[in-house]
Amino acid sequence: MKKLSLLAASVAIALTGCGGSDGGSSDSTPAPGGLVITAIDGYLQQAQIWVDEDGNRSNGCELNTGELTDENGQATISKADFAGMDVCIKAVANTTIDKDRGLVASGFTLASLANDHDQIIVNPMTNMVVAKVKSQLAGDPTLDVVAAKKAAEDEVVAAVTQSGSGLKADAAMIFGDYIANSSTSDEAKALKVIGETLVDHKDQSVEKQLAITTAVAEKTQEIINSNAPEEIDDFAPEINVSGDGTVTVTKNSRPVVSNPLTPVTMQLSDAFTSMDASQNFSDAEGDTLTFSMQAIGGNTNGLAIDATTGVITGKPKAAGEFIYQIFAEDAKGSLSYPATLTVTIETPNTAPTLSEPTLATLQTELNARIFTQGEAVNEVITSTGLFQDVDGDKLTYTASNVPSGMTVTLTDNQLMLTGTPTVKGANVVTLSAKDEINHTAATANITINIKEAVIEPTLHPLEGKTWYRLEHGGGTDSISFDYSRIWCDSIRFEDGQVLGNHRDLTNLIQCGDIATESFSNGTYVIEGNTLIATFAGENGTPETAELTVSDADAVSTGAKSLQWKYADTQEIELYTLFSNKVDAEARIQIQSDDIADKRMFPMTLPTAIEGQYATGKASVSLLENTHIGDDGMMDANLILEFDNQDFTCADVSEFYQSMRFTGEDLSPYGVDSIDPSTNGFECYNNVENSITHAAIDFDLPQLTKNEVYSFVGKVKPSQGAFIEAVKFNIKWTGQGNNE
């Protein structure tokens, strides 16, 4: 028996009334730069289009393109954005409409592998191919995807055709739009039956779906070869899958719509005349039928159907046009295609209307606001009079298609926008106003323009910040010394430029400010984790250094440990880059009479385990000599230690090349820490609480009050990558403290 259905026309009318499909083009010709997706169980309208952006088939399609299919099951997505990605269609329960089978009651997803064409068909057979490829790759991730796809397609084709003895269909029809030929081709009709059956058994494994395909294909070919091939039109096989996976197919016909339902027009104040929908269905096997009813849009408006009798009764609650789909189900669970019932409820009450001038003013106000992706929104705009109701009815407002991350709320007088948008571009939001009598709402479309978020480039840890480092060197930009002092230099890496300070004598006690012109200025590039800086050399020859950093919070909060590798010599020098200027200056603003805490600082030192380094402490002192037999009028001390392990004079000799105390009145070179008997450092192993620490001694002449002096402890070249030179400045105040 041929099926009768007014579904296609009535559904198109219904969707037009509620805004229609806003998903994609209904033209099968690809839009420029577009991929046309066709979604098939029957043609699926209002289905979502998703893609597998990350290429990980194990998690399916994870990105919603935002496009919806039209009444022909088609949507166009951007080729530039989505070419080469697997495509999925998601049929949403009570929203997506199957052009033949009606409103989808239970959601499902179908997939298709990416191809090189401008049109992609997504149907239950392409979905099995995706499932097989996914299964193969899960078992062996090294498999070639192209070969896996070919093997999967061959397996699906074999399941349909039984290698030539089954359904007479080729791969182009199986994986193509067989719906387009289903009015004239029995093989296309058979594929439609197979596809619908697979969707109804979507929870089965792909292996069982292949077995179902083979069994149903065999049964459809029997019908095609019989004396009544027209039975294929309403063939709805009864499927049984046993525990061992055996598939049994029993021939059955779905109930059919024998004659259409008559549209109803009535006044809201009138009673609805009951309607017996059972008279509009028949079943070839004479099964007892049960009935169900769904409303397009979800609002049944007070009507209901008796599942046993098929009688529709109720009291309409609102005026407007309502479209219902009525289904009959036989004893085997086969569901008919829907019969469509249109009920028009009339009333003297007028539905709300839109004020176009107010909408224009509102849009002007919106255009004046700046909305940015990722930035919080909190805007209130006057909207008085946007919607009007001549009957004075209380209106209920809604907003749909709201940009992700935002909330749009409409009242009688205000439009409120809050939240943080996660999308960009021109977002069309539909505002609706509805009274309590009319089903039809007045609508207004407003555009919220959201600027793309300004994503700051990922910076190297050194970039975009001024750093402070202590340096030993023999002078300033204008003065040269024959000995080293300790200076605080500033350095900044930004937009490919290296910027430094003009060094002068004040940098003995404070850090310099960044200057646009400095002897330390240069350029840099980033290669991976390395910053490569280039400076003008003394003779105009460029000098290059490779800079790498690690965190040094144990030395100073926010500090970095910088390895400065000279490209020409490959020597490495270690610096602490201080994030906080005061932490750097504390090491060059020491007063000789400061308490111990102001003369002691964290410092990285080598441990007893070769190749391992840890945070220890360095402390300095300066005082007049009171020890009988000690050389010099004054005494300076540098102590290097750990709290919980030894650091001895032998360690100092192993890792440090020289220890010198310098100042303006100690020319020409300053005073070295030297033990005349060994020519090594004058160093003493002091023991406290069973822990040994190294005390380096400097025997000094009388120093000048209020003069600043430097502790300069240079490391051996082999250790430059691991420990930093000793760098401290201390002012002789005339009073010492070595507590």
Long-range contacts (C-beta under 8 A, 24 or more apart in sequence): 1-230, 1-233, 1-234, 1-253, 1-256, 1-258, 1-282, 1-284, 2-230, 2-233, 2-256, 3-233, 3-234, 3-256, 3-257, 3-337, 4-256, 4-257, 4-258, 4-259, 4-260, 4-339, 5-100, 5-257, 5-337, 5-338, 5-339, 5-340, 6-260, 6-339, 6-340, 7-99, 7-100, 7-102, 7-325, 7-337, 7-338, 7-340, 8-71, 8-99, 10-323, 10-340, 10-342, 11-45, 11-71, 11-97, 11-99, 11-296, 11-323, 11-340, 12-71, 13-323, 14-296, 14-297, 14-323, 15-45, 15-46, 15-71, 15-97, 15-296, 17-321, 17-440, 18-296, 18-297, 19-430, 19-443, 21-45, 21-46, 21-68, 21-69, 21-70, 21-71, 22-68, 22-401, 23-48, 23-49, 23-67, 23-68, 23-69, 23-70, 23-75, 24-49, 24-67, 24-68, 24-69, 24-70, 24-74, 24-75, 24-76, 24-77, 25-70, 25-74, 25-75, 25-76, 26-70, 26-71, 26-72, 26-74, 27-74, 28-72, 28-74, 28-119, 30-76, 30-79, 30-118, 30-119, 31-76, 33-78, 33-79, 33-80, 34-76, 34-77, 34-78, 34-79, 34-118, 35-76, 35-77, 35-78, 35-79, 35-82, 35-83, 35-87, 35-118, 35-119, 35-120, 36-74, 36-75, 36-76, 36-118, 36-119, 36-120, 37-67, 37-69, 37-74, 37-75, 37-76, 37-77, 37-87, 37-89, 37-119, 37-120, 37-122, 38-72, 38-73, 38-74, 38-119, 38-120, 38-121, 38-122, 38-177, 39-69, 39-73, 39-74, 39-75, 39-89, 39-91, 39-110, 39-122, 40-73, 40-110, 40-121, 40-122, 40-123, 40-124, 40-177, 40-178, 40-179, 40-195, 41-91, 41-98, 41-101, 41-110, 41-123, 41-124, 41-195, 41-196, 41-199, 42-73, 42-98, 42-99, 42-100, 42-101, 42-179, 42-192, 42-196, 43-69, 43-71, 43-72, 43-73, 43-98, 43-99, 43-100, 43-179, 44-69, 44-73, 44-89, 44-91, 44-96, 44-97, 44-98, 44-99, 44-104, 45-69, 45-70, 45-71, 45-72, 45-73, 45-96, 45-97, 45-98, 45-99, 46-92, 46-95, 46-96, 46-97, 47-73, 47-75, 47-89, 47-90, 47-91, 47-92, 47-96, 48-89, 48-90, 48-92, 49-75, 49-77, 49-87, 49-88, 49-89, 50-87, 50-88, 50-89, 50-90, 50-109, 51-77, 51-82, 51-85, 51-86, 51-87, 51-88, 52-85, 52-86, 52-87, 52-88, 53-82, 53-85, 55-85, 57-86, 57-130, 57-133, 57-134, 57-137, 58-134, 58-138, 60-88, 60-109, 60-111, 61-86, 61-87, 61-88, 61-109, 61-111, 71-99, 72-99, 73-99, 73-179, 79-118, 83-114, 84-114, 85-114, 86-111, 86-112, 86-113, 86-114, 86-130, 87-111, 87-112, 87-114, 87-120, 87-122, 88-112, 88-122, 89-122, 94-294, 94-298, 97-296, 100-337, 101-196, 101-335, 101-337, 101-338, 102-294, 102-325, 102-327, 102-337, 102-338, 103-294, 103-296, 103-325, 103-338, 105-294, 108-199, 108-202, 110-199, 113-149, 121-175, 121-176, 121-177, 123-175, 123-177, 123-178, 123-195, 124-194, 124-195, 124-196, 124-198, 124-199, 125-156, 125-160, 125-174, 125-175, 125-191, 125-194, 125-195, 125-198, 125-213, 126-175, 127-198, 128-152, 128-156, 128-198, 128-206, 128-209, 128-210, 128-213, 129-153, 129-156, 129-175, 131-206, 131-209, 132-156, 132-206, 135-206, 155-210, 156-210, 156-213, 159-210, 159-211, 159-213, 159-214, 159-217, 160-191, 160-194, 160-213, 160-214, 160-217, 161-217, 162-214, 162-217, 162-218, 166-214, 166-217, 166-218, 166-221, 167-191, 167-217, 167-218, 167-220, 167-221, 167-224, 168-221, 186-224, 186-229, 186-232, 187-224, 189-220, 189-232, 189-233, 190-217, 190-220, 190-221, 190-223, 190-224, 190-232, 193-220, 193-232, 193-235, 193-236, 193-237, 194-220, 196-236, 197-237, 197-239, 200-239, 201-239, 201-241, 204-241, 207-245, 208-241, 208-245, 208-247, 211-241, 211-245, 211-246, 211-247, 212-239, 212-241, 212-247, 214-247, 215-239, 215-247, 215-248, 215-249, 216-249, 218-249, 219-249, 219-251, 223-251, 231-284, 234-284, 236-332, 236-334, 236-335, 238-332, 238-333, 238-334, 250-332, 252-285, 252-330, 252-332, 252-334, 253-283, 253-284, 253-285, 253-334, 254-330, 254-334, 254-335, 254-336, 254-337, 255-281, 255-282, 255-283, 255-287, 255-289, 255-328, 255-329, 255-330, 255-334, 255-335, 255-336, 256-281, 256-282, 256-283, 256-284, 256-336, 256-337, 257-281, 257-336, 257-337, 257-338, 257-339, 258-282, 260-339, 260-340, 261-326, 261-339, 261-340, 261-341, 263-341, 263-342, 263-343, 263-344, 264-341, 264-342, 264-343, 264-344, 265-343, 265-344, 265-346, 266-316, 266-343, 266-344, 266-345, 266-346, 267-345, 267-346, 267-347, 268-316, 268-318, 268-319, 268-345, 268-346, 268-347, 268-349, 268-437, 269-347, 271-315, 272-302, 272-303, 272-313, 272-314, 272-315, 272-316, 272-343, 274-311, 274-312, 274-313, 275-311, 275-312, 275-341, 276-309, 276-310, 276-311, 276-312, 277-305, 277-310, 277-311, 277-312, 277-326, 277-339, 277-341, 278-309, 278-310, 278-311, 278-328, 279-310, 280-326, 280-339, 281-310, 281-328, 281-336, 281-339, 283-328, 283-330, 285-330, 287-330, 287-331, 287-332, 288-330, 288-331, 289-328, 289-329, 289-330, 290-328, 290-329, 291-326, 291-327, 291-328, 291-329, 292-326, 292-327, 292-329, 293-324, 293-325, 293-326, 293-327, 294-324, 294-325, 294-327, 294-338, 295-322, 295-323, 295-324, 295-325, 296-322, 296-323, 296-324, 296-325, 297-323, 299-439, 300-324, 301-343, 301-345, 301-439, 303-343, 312-341, 316-343, 316-345, 318-345, 318-436, 318-437, 318-438, 318-439, 319-345, 319-346, 319-347, 319-349, 319-351, 319-437, 319-438, 319-439, 319-440, 320-344, 320-345, 320-351, 320-438, 320-439, 320-440, 321-345, 321-439, 321-440, 322-439, 345-439, 347-437, 347-438, 349-391, 349-393, 349-435, 349-437, 349-438, 350-389, 350-390, 350-391, 350-438, 351-389, 351-434, 351-435, 351-438, 351-440, 351-441, 351-442, 352-387, 352-388, 352-389, 352-393, 352-395, 352-433, 352-434, 352-435, 352-438, 352-441, 352-442, 353-387, 353-388, 353-389, 353-390, 353-442, 354-386, 354-387, 354-388, 354-433, 354-442, 354-443, 354-444, 355-385, 355-386, 355-387, 355-388, 358-383, 358-384, 358-385, 358-386, 359-386, 359-444, 359-446, 362-386, 362-415, 362-446, 363-446, 363-447, 366-446, 366-447, 366-448, 366-449, 367-449, 370-451, 371-417, 371-421, 371-448, 371-449, 371-450, 371-451, 372-421, 372-450, 372-451, 372-452, 372-453, 372-454, 373-421, 373-422, 373-423, 373-424, 373-450, 373-451, 373-452, 373-453, 374-420, 374-421, 374-422, 374-453, 375-420, 375-421, 375-453, 376-419, 376-420, 377-406, 377-417, 377-418, 377-419, 377-420, 377-421, 378-417, 378-418, 379-416, 379-417, 379-418, 380-414, 380-415, 380-416, 380-417, 381-414, 381-415, 381-416, 381-417, 382-413, 382-414, 382-415, 383-410, 383-411, 383-413, 383-414, 383-415, 384-412, 384-413, 386-410, 386-415, 386-431, 386-433, 386-444, 387-433, 387-442, 387-444, 389-433, 389-435, 391-435, 391-437, 393-435, 393-436, 393-437, 394-435, 394-436, 395-433, 395-434, 395-435, 396-433, 396-434, 396-435, 396-436, 397-431, 397-432, 397-433, 398-431, 398-432, 398-434, 398-441, 399-429, 399-430, 399-431, 399-432, 400-429, 400-430, 400-432, 401-427, 401-428, 401-429, 401-430, 402-427, 402-429, 403-427, 403-429, 403-448, 403-450, 406-448, 408-448, 415-446, 417-448, 421-448, 421-450, 423-450, 424-450, 424-451, 424-452, 424-453, 425-449, 425-450, 425-452, 426-450, 460-493, 460-526, 460-529, 460-531, 461-549, 461-560, 462-493, 462-531, 462-547, 462-549, 462-560, 462-562, 462-577, 463-493, 463-494, 463-526, 463-531, 464-493, 464-494, 465-492, 465-579, 466-490, 466-491, 466-492, 466-514, 467-491, 467-492, 467-560, 467-577, 467-578, 467-579, 468-511, 468-577, 468-578, 468-579, 468-580, 468-581, 468-583, 468-584, 468-585, 469-562, 469-575, 469-576, 469-577, 469-578, 469-584, 470-575, 470-576, 470-584, 470-587, 470-588, 470-727, 471-575, 471-727, 472-710, 472-712, 472-714, 472-725, 472-727, 473-503, 476-503, 476-504, 476-505, 476-507, 477-502, 477-503, 477-504, 477-518, 477-519, 478-504, 479-505, 482-667, 482-668, 482-669, 483-660, 483-662, 483-666, 483-667, 483-668, 483-669, 483-670, 484-660, 484-662, 484-670, 484-710, 484-712, 485-662, 485-710, 485-712, 485-729, 486-587, 486-588, 486-710, 486-711, 486-712, 486-727, 486-728, 486-729, 487-588, 488-512, 488-584, 488-585, 488-588, 489-520, 490-514, 491-520, 491-577, 493-524, 493-531, 493-533, 496-523, 496-524, 496-525, 497-521, 497-522, 497-523, 497-524, 498-522, 498-523, 498-524, 498-533, 498-535, 508-588, 508-708, 508-710, 508-729, 509-585, 509-588, 509-589, 509-708, 509-729, 509-731, 510-585, 510-588, 510-589, 511-581, 511-584, 511-585, 543-567, 543-568, 544-568, 549-577, 552-576, 552-577, 552-604, 554-602, 554-615, 555-602, 555-603, 555-604, 555-615, 556-580, 556-583, 556-584, 556-602, 557-583, 559-583, 561-604, 563-721, 565-721, 571-717, 571-720, 572-720, 572-721, 573-720, 573-725, 574-715, 574-720, 574-721, 574-722, 574-723, 574-724, 575-724, 576-724, 587-727, 587-728, 587-729, 588-708, 588-728, 588-729, 589-729, 589-731, 590-620, 590-728, 590-729, 590-730, 590-731, 591-730, 591-731, 591-733, 592-621, 592-622, 592-623, 592-730, 592-731, 592-732, 592-733, 592-734, 592-735, 592-736, 592-737, 593-733, 593-735, 593-736, 593-737, 594-737, 595-737, 595-739, 596-737, 596-739, 599-730, 599-737, 601-728, 603-640, 603-724, 603-726, 604-722, 604-723, 604-724, 605-640, 605-642, 605-647, 605-651, 605-723, 606-651, 606-654, 606-655, 606-719, 606-722, 606-723, 607-642, 607-645, 608-645, 608-646, 613-722, 613-723, 614-642, 616-640, 616-641, 616-642, 616-643, 616-647, 617-641, 617-642, 617-643, 618-726, 618-728, 620-711, 620-728, 620-730, 621-736, 621-737, 621-738, 622-703, 622-709, 622-730, 622-732, 622-736, 623-736, 623-737, 623-738, 624-736, 625-699, 630-699, 631-699, 632-699, 632-700, 632-701, 633-700, 633-701, 633-702, 634-700, 634-701, 634-702, 634-703, 635-697, 635-698, 635-699, 635-700, 636-661, 636-697, 636-698, 636-700, 636-709, 636-711, 636-730, 637-695, 637-696, 637-697, 637-698, 637-738, 638-673, 638-695, 638-696, 638-698, 638-711, 638-713, 638-726, 638-728, 639-686, 639-693, 639-694, 639-695, 639-696, 640-693, 640-694, 640-696, 641-691, 641-693, 641-694, 642-691, 642-693, 643-691, 644-691, 645-691, 646-691, 646-692, 646-693, 647-692, 647-693, 647-694, 648-685, 648-692, 648-693, 648-694, 649-681, 649-683, 649-684, 649-685, 649-694, 651-694, 652-681, 652-683, 652-694, 652-696, 653-680, 653-681, 653-683, 655-715, 655-716, 655-719, 655-723, 656-681, 656-713, 656-714, 656-715, 656-716, 656-726, 657-714, 657-715, 657-716, 657-717, 658-712, 658-713, 658-714, 659-696, 659-698, 659-711, 659-712, 659-713, 659-726, 660-712, 660-713, 660-714, 661-698, 661-700, 661-709, 661-710, 661-711, 661-712, 662-709, 662-710, 662-712, 663-703, 663-704, 663-707, 663-708, 663-709, 663-710, 664-704, 664-707, 665-703, 665-704, 665-707, 666-700, 666-701, 666-709, 670-710, 670-712, 671-698, 671-699, 671-700, 672-698, 673-697, 673-698, 703-732, 704-732, 705-732, 705-733, 705-734, 706-731, 706-732, 706-733, 706-734, 707-731, 707-732
